[in-house]
Amino acid sequence: MIDFDRLRRWPDVEAPDLVAHDATDRLLLDTAEEALVGHPDRVAVVGDRYGALALGVAELVGPHPIRSHQDSRSGELALEANTARLGSPAVVVSHPLDATLVEGARVVVLQLPRGLDALDEIAALVARHAHPEVVVFAGGRVKHMSTAMNDVLGRHFAEVRAGLARQKSRVVTASGPIRAGASVWPRTERHGDLLVVAHGAAFAGASIDIGTRALLAALDDGPFRRGPSTDDDSTPPSWSVDGGLAVDLGCGTGVLATAWARARPDWRVVATDQSWAAVSSASATAAANGLGDRVEVRRDDAGASLPDGSADVVLLNPPFHVGATVHAGIAHKLFDAAARILAPGGELWCVWNSHLAYRAALERTVGPTRQVVRTPKFTVTVSTRRRG
């Protein structure tokens, strides 16, 4: 069995209270071992976080390629790094969440997602495209599991059985796929003149979360073009209506990017997120609103593909959790990214839960920061990138 203690989360956020594996990974591998050995060439791993599942499966199935879907780009990079760190011969092929991932699969090993919609999309895909005798081993921490998850699996599989808990983890086994009609994913919802398209794992689904609404309202009042440069960091830049480059960092379903592109046709817009569900949703949202040629969507880790100093405006609604753990690390990682990609004098428009008090961090990382809107729940700030 692999040395779990050598696994790391890097390049994702690392901290003493954040782990690269847990008891669910071990329980899944132990529960699925017989099925994996019996069908080593027809295996798919879904929801692996940092490589514990894929590398563990590889030890059981030998030299056979393993199909894998990780929603997180940083998770894919961590799997690559951990494969090298352990010197594993595993051959793991990354797939989008589509038929190629599970076509003909006899065994699917699944880390249960947090949301029921995400689980529904995965279960429907497996039931529709995997082998008729597929067995799904779905595991999670007991505190994050609910009987509603069994109900979701029961819509797509004839038999759903919950195993015994071990070290606060449990595995649910599903078999007998129910072949349904056309997929209901992604889903679309209209909000005024804006259509939002969302895959199951996208934050807020096809709705618009209240933080994004607060930032959109604040942006409606802003003139957004960097003007003549000045060496005085304390003076906000002047702006004109001419176009520039706006980046929706951690774009989710692409609401901010799409709204910006629609309201400001002279601007270039890039939407970026590390989540497969997010970028697939953002691309679909832009296309549904007739802006597919105006919004460029990229899947990368914290805007890593964007050049230094290339953006005039960055829009950010950062998450306040890492997986199921409330943690500010991902927000600070995105603040660092915004500081890197902003041109001198460019602006970061950010919305955050007021109790998190991010202003000092924004001042330190990006530059002079002023409050635009504050309510008991949300604060919108604009930070001007320092020059020099």
C-alpha positions as CSV (number, residue, x, y, z in Angstrom):
1,M,0.0,0.0,0.0
2,I,1.2,3.5,-0.7
3,D,2.8,5.6,2.0
4,F,0.0,8.0,2.6
5,D,2.1,10.1,5.0
6,R,4.3,11.2,2.1
7,L,1.5,12.7,0.1
8,R,1.2,16.5,-0.1
9,R,-1.5,18.9,-1.1
10,W,1.0,21.2,-3.0
11,P,0.3,23.4,-5.1
12,D,-3.0,23.7,-3.2
13,V,-3.1,25.5,0.1
14,E,-1.0,23.7,2.8
15,A,-1.5,24.1,6.5
16,P,-1.2,21.9,9.6
17,D,-5.0,21.5,9.8
18,L,-5.3,20.6,6.1
19,V,-4.5,17.1,5.0
20,A,-3.7,15.3,1.7
21,H,-5.6,12.2,2.6
22,D,-8.0,10.8,5.2
23,A,-9.5,7.6,6.5
24,T,-12.0,7.6,3.6
25,D,-9.3,7.0,1.1
26,R,-8.1,3.9,2.9
27,L,-11.6,2.6,3.5
28,L,-12.5,3.0,-0.2
29,L,-9.4,1.1,-1.3
30,D,-10.0,-1.7,1.2
31,T,-13.7,-2.0,0.2
32,A,-13.1,-1.9,-3.5
33,E,-10.0,-4.1,-3.6
34,E,-11.6,-7.3,-4.8
35,A,-13.6,-5.6,-7.5
36,L,-10.5,-3.6,-8.6
37,V,-8.4,-6.7,-8.9
38,G,-11.1,-8.4,-10.8
39,H,-11.5,-5.7,-13.4
40,P,-8.1,-3.9,-13.5
41,D,-8.6,-2.5,-17.0
42,R,-12.0,-0.9,-16.5
43,V,-11.6,1.5,-13.6
44,A,-12.5,5.1,-13.1
45,V,-11.7,7.3,-10.1
46,V,-13.8,10.3,-9.5
47,G,-13.3,13.1,-7.0
48,D,-9.7,12.1,-5.9
49,R,-8.3,15.1,-4.2
50,Y,-4.5,14.9,-4.2
51,G,-3.8,11.4,-5.5
52,A,-4.4,9.1,-2.6
53,L,-7.1,7.2,-4.5
54,A,-5.5,7.0,-7.9
55,L,-2.1,6.0,-6.6
56,G,-3.7,3.4,-4.2
57,V,-5.8,2.0,-7.1
58,A,-2.7,1.8,-9.3
59,E,-1.0,-0.5,-6.7
60,L,-4.0,-2.8,-6.9
61,V,-4.6,-2.9,-10.7
62,G,-0.9,-2.9,-11.9
63,P,0.2,-1.4,-15.2
64,H,-3.3,-0.6,-16.4
65,P,-4.2,3.1,-17.2
66,I,-6.7,4.6,-14.7
67,R,-9.2,7.1,-15.9
68,S,-9.6,10.0,-13.4
69,H,-11.7,13.1,-13.0
70,Q,-10.6,15.7,-10.5
71,D,-12.7,18.9,-10.5
72,S,-9.8,20.9,-9.1
73,R,-6.8,21.8,-11.3
74,S,-4.6,22.1,-8.2
75,G,-5.7,18.5,-7.4
76,E,-4.5,17.3,-10.8
77,L,-1.1,19.1,-10.2
78,A,-0.8,17.6,-6.7
79,L,-1.5,14.1,-8.2
80,E,1.3,14.6,-10.7
81,A,3.7,15.8,-8.0
82,N,2.8,13.0,-5.6
83,T,3.3,10.4,-8.4
84,A,6.8,11.7,-8.9
85,R,7.4,12.0,-5.1
86,L,6.5,8.4,-4.5
87,G,8.2,7.1,-7.6
88,S,4.9,5.5,-8.6
89,P,4.6,3.8,-12.1
90,A,0.9,4.7,-12.1
91,V,-0.6,5.8,-15.4
92,V,-3.5,8.2,-14.6
93,V,-5.3,9.8,-17.5
94,S,-7.3,12.9,-16.7
95,H,-10.8,13.3,-18.2
96,P,-13.5,15.8,-18.1
97,L,-16.8,14.8,-16.5
98,D,-18.2,13.2,-19.6
99,A,-18.8,9.9,-21.2
100,T,-15.1,9.2,-21.9
101,L,-14.5,9.0,-18.2
102,V,-16.8,6.1,-17.5
103,E,-17.5,4.5,-20.8
104,G,-17.6,0.7,-20.2
105,A,-16.2,1.0,-16.6
106,R,-16.8,-1.9,-14.3
107,V,-15.6,-0.2,-11.2
108,V,-16.0,3.4,-10.2
109,V,-14.3,4.7,-7.0
110,L,-15.8,7.9,-5.9
111,Q,-15.0,10.4,-3.1
112,L,-18.4,11.8,-2.4
113,P,-18.8,15.5,-3.4
114,R,-20.2,18.0,-0.9
115,G,-23.3,18.8,-2.8
116,L,-26.3,16.7,-3.9
117,D,-26.3,18.3,-7.4
118,A,-22.7,17.3,-8.0
119,L,-23.5,13.8,-6.9
120,D,-26.6,13.6,-9.1
121,E,-24.5,14.7,-12.2
122,I,-21.9,12.0,-11.5
123,A,-24.3,9.3,-10.7
124,A,-26.4,10.0,-13.8
125,L,-23.3,9.9,-16.0
126,V,-22.1,6.6,-14.6
127,A,-25.5,5.0,-14.9
128,R,-25.9,6.1,-18.5
129,H,-22.4,5.2,-19.8
130,A,-20.7,2.6,-17.6
131,H,-20.9,-1.1,-18.0
132,P,-24.3,-2.6,-17.1
133,E,-22.6,-4.5,-14.3
134,V,-20.7,-1.5,-12.9
135,V,-20.2,-1.2,-9.2
136,V,-19.8,2.2,-7.6
137,F,-17.9,2.6,-4.3
138,A,-18.8,6.0,-2.9
139,G,-17.1,7.1,0.3
140,G,-17.0,10.1,2.6
141,R,-16.6,11.3,6.1
142,V,-19.7,10.4,8.1
143,K,-20.2,14.0,9.3
144,H,-20.6,15.1,5.7
145,M,-22.9,12.3,4.6
146,S,-26.6,12.2,4.6
147,T,-29.5,9.9,3.8
148,A,-30.3,12.3,0.9
149,M,-27.1,11.0,-0.8
150,N,-28.5,7.5,-0.8
151,D,-31.7,8.9,-2.3
152,V,-29.7,10.5,-5.1
153,L,-27.9,7.3,-5.8
154,G,-31.2,5.4,-5.7
155,R,-32.5,7.5,-8.6
156,H,-29.8,6.1,-10.8
157,F,-29.0,2.6,-9.4
158,A,-31.3,-0.3,-8.5
159,E,-29.3,-1.3,-5.4
160,V,-27.7,1.1,-2.9
161,R,-26.1,-0.4,0.3
162,A,-24.4,1.5,3.1
163,G,-21.4,-0.2,4.7
164,L,-20.2,0.0,8.3
165,A,-18.4,3.1,9.5
166,R,-14.7,2.9,10.2
167,Q,-12.7,5.8,11.6
168,K,-15.6,8.1,11.0
169,S,-15.8,7.2,7.3
170,R,-18.3,5.1,5.4
171,V,-18.6,3.6,1.9
172,V,-21.9,3.3,0.1
173,T,-22.0,0.7,-2.7
174,A,-24.3,1.2,-5.7
175,S,-25.0,-1.2,-8.6
176,G,-27.6,-2.0,-11.2
177,P,-27.5,1.3,-13.2
178,I,-30.9,2.6,-14.3
179,R,-30.6,3.9,-17.9
180,A,-32.4,7.2,-18.0
181,G,-33.2,9.6,-20.8
182,A,-31.4,12.7,-21.8
183,S,-29.1,14.4,-19.2
184,V,-30.5,17.3,-17.2
185,W,-27.0,18.7,-16.7
186,P,-25.9,21.4,-17.1
187,R,-28.9,23.4,-15.8
188,T,-30.0,26.9,-16.9
189,E,-31.8,29.6,-14.9
190,R,-32.8,33.1,-16.0
191,H,-32.1,36.1,-13.8
192,G,-33.5,39.2,-15.5
193,D,-31.8,39.4,-18.9
194,L,-28.9,37.1,-17.8
195,L,-28.9,33.3,-18.3
196,V,-26.8,31.3,-15.9
197,V,-25.7,27.8,-16.8
198,A,-24.3,25.5,-14.1
199,H,-22.9,22.0,-13.7
200,G,-23.6,20.2,-10.5
201,A,-20.5,21.1,-8.7
202,A,-20.5,24.8,-9.5
203,F,-20.8,27.1,-6.5
204,A,-24.3,28.4,-6.1
205,G,-25.6,26.4,-9.0
206,A,-27.6,28.3,-11.6
207,S,-28.6,30.9,-9.0
208,I,-26.5,34.1,-8.3
209,D,-25.1,34.2,-4.8
210,I,-25.7,37.3,-2.7
211,G,-22.0,38.1,-2.6
212,T,-21.8,38.3,-6.4
213,R,-25.0,40.4,-6.4
214,A,-23.3,42.9,-4.1
215,L,-20.3,43.1,-6.3
216,L,-22.3,43.5,-9.4
217,A,-24.3,46.4,-7.8
218,A,-21.0,48.1,-6.8
219,L,-19.5,47.7,-10.3
220,D,-22.5,49.4,-11.9
221,D,-21.2,52.7,-10.5
222,G,-17.6,52.4,-11.5
223,P,-15.6,54.0,-14.4
224,F,-13.2,51.2,-15.3
225,R,-10.2,52.2,-17.3
226,R,-6.7,53.0,-16.0
227,G,-5.7,56.5,-16.8
228,P,-2.3,58.4,-16.7
229,S,0.1,56.8,-14.4
230,T,1.2,58.5,-11.1
231,D,3.8,57.6,-8.6
232,D,1.5,58.4,-5.7
233,D,0.1,55.1,-4.4
234,S,-2.4,56.9,-2.2
235,T,-4.2,58.5,-5.1
236,P,-6.7,56.3,-6.9
237,P,-6.1,56.2,-10.6
238,S,-8.3,58.2,-13.0
239,W,-10.3,56.1,-15.4
240,S,-11.8,56.5,-18.8
241,V,-14.4,54.5,-20.7
242,D,-11.8,52.9,-23.0
243,G,-11.4,49.2,-23.0
244,G,-8.8,47.1,-21.2
245,L,-8.4,43.6,-19.8
246,A,-10.7,42.5,-17.0
247,V,-10.1,39.2,-15.3
248,D,-12.8,37.3,-13.4
249,L,-10.5,35.4,-11.0
250,G,-12.2,32.3,-9.5
251,C,-15.0,32.9,-11.9
252,G,-17.5,30.2,-10.8
253,T,-20.3,30.1,-13.3
254,G,-19.0,33.2,-15.1
255,V,-21.7,35.7,-13.9
256,L,-19.2,38.5,-13.3
257,A,-17.3,38.0,-16.5
258,T,-20.5,37.8,-18.6
259,A,-22.1,40.8,-17.0
260,W,-18.9,42.8,-17.5
261,A,-18.5,41.8,-21.2
262,R,-22.1,42.7,-21.9
263,A,-21.9,46.1,-20.2
264,R,-18.5,47.1,-21.6
265,P,-18.1,45.9,-25.2
266,D,-14.7,47.5,-25.6
267,W,-13.1,45.4,-23.0
268,R,-11.4,42.0,-23.2
269,V,-12.5,39.6,-20.6
270,V,-10.8,36.5,-19.2
271,A,-12.6,34.2,-16.8
272,T,-10.4,31.7,-14.9
273,D,-11.0,29.1,-12.2
274,Q,-9.3,25.9,-11.2
275,S,-12.7,24.0,-11.1
276,W,-13.7,21.9,-14.1
277,A,-17.4,22.5,-13.2
278,A,-16.8,26.2,-12.9
279,V,-15.0,26.8,-16.2
280,S,-17.4,24.5,-18.1
281,S,-20.3,26.4,-16.6
282,A,-18.7,29.8,-17.3
283,S,-18.1,28.9,-21.0
284,A,-21.8,27.8,-21.2
285,T,-23.0,31.0,-19.5
286,A,-21.1,33.3,-21.8
287,A,-22.3,31.3,-24.9
288,A,-26.0,31.3,-23.6
289,N,-25.8,35.1,-23.4
290,G,-24.3,35.5,-26.9
291,L,-20.9,36.4,-25.5
292,G,-19.0,33.2,-26.2
293,D,-16.6,35.1,-28.5
294,R,-16.0,37.9,-25.9
295,V,-15.3,35.9,-22.8
296,E,-12.2,33.7,-22.8
297,V,-12.4,31.0,-20.2
298,R,-9.3,29.3,-18.8
299,R,-8.9,26.4,-16.3
300,D,-5.8,27.0,-14.2
301,D,-4.6,27.4,-10.7
302,A,-5.1,30.9,-9.3
303,G,-4.8,32.5,-12.8
304,A,-1.3,31.0,-13.3
305,S,-1.6,31.2,-17.1
306,L,-2.0,35.0,-17.1
307,P,1.2,37.2,-17.5
308,D,2.4,39.4,-14.8
309,G,1.0,42.9,-14.9
310,S,-1.4,42.1,-17.7
311,A,-4.8,43.1,-16.2
312,D,-6.4,46.4,-15.7
313,V,-9.2,45.1,-13.5
314,V,-9.5,41.9,-11.5
315,L,-12.9,40.8,-10.1
316,L,-12.9,38.5,-7.2
317,N,-15.5,36.8,-4.9
318,P,-13.1,34.4,-3.0
319,P,-14.3,31.3,-1.3
320,F,-13.8,31.1,2.5
321,H,-13.4,27.4,2.7
322,V,-11.0,24.7,1.3
323,G,-13.0,21.6,0.6
324,A,-15.2,21.1,3.6
325,T,-12.9,23.1,5.9
326,V,-13.4,26.8,6.7
327,H,-10.0,28.3,5.9
328,A,-8.8,31.7,4.6
329,G,-5.8,30.2,2.8
330,I,-7.5,30.1,-0.7
331,A,-8.5,33.8,-0.4
332,H,-5.0,34.9,0.4
333,K,-3.7,32.8,-2.5
334,L,-6.1,34.6,-4.8
335,F,-5.1,38.0,-3.4
336,D,-1.4,37.1,-4.2
337,A,-2.5,36.1,-7.7
338,A,-4.4,39.3,-8.2
339,A,-1.4,41.4,-7.1
340,R,0.8,39.5,-9.6
341,I,-1.5,39.9,-12.7
342,L,-2.6,43.5,-12.1
343,A,-0.8,46.2,-14.0
344,P,0.5,49.1,-11.8
345,G,-2.5,51.3,-11.0
346,G,-4.9,48.5,-11.9
347,E,-7.8,47.7,-9.5
348,L,-8.9,44.6,-7.6
349,W,-12.7,44.7,-6.9
350,C,-13.4,42.2,-4.2
351,V,-16.4,41.1,-2.2
352,W,-16.0,39.2,1.1
353,N,-17.9,38.2,4.2
354,S,-17.6,41.3,6.4
355,H,-16.6,39.3,9.5
356,L,-13.5,38.1,7.7
357,A,-11.9,41.5,7.8
358,Y,-9.7,41.1,4.7
359,R,-8.9,44.8,4.3
360,A,-5.5,44.7,6.0
361,A,-4.5,41.7,3.9
362,L,-5.6,43.5,0.7
363,E,-3.6,46.6,1.7
364,R,-0.5,44.5,2.4
365,T,-0.7,42.3,-0.7
366,V,-2.2,44.5,-3.4
367,G,-2.1,48.1,-2.3
368,P,-4.2,51.0,-1.0
369,T,-7.7,49.7,-0.4
370,R,-11.0,51.6,0.1
371,Q,-14.4,50.4,1.1
372,V,-17.1,50.8,-1.5
373,V,-20.0,49.1,0.3
374,R,-20.4,47.4,3.7
375,T,-23.4,45.6,5.1
376,P,-23.6,43.3,8.1
377,K,-23.0,40.4,5.8
378,F,-20.8,41.6,2.9
379,T,-18.1,44.2,2.2
380,V,-17.0,45.3,-1.3
381,T,-13.5,46.9,-1.6
382,V,-11.3,48.2,-4.4
383,S,-7.6,47.9,-4.0
384,T,-5.2,49.8,-6.3
385,R,-2.0,47.9,-7.4
386,R,1.1,49.6,-6.2
387,R,3.5,51.0,-8.7
388,G,7.1,50.0,-8.7
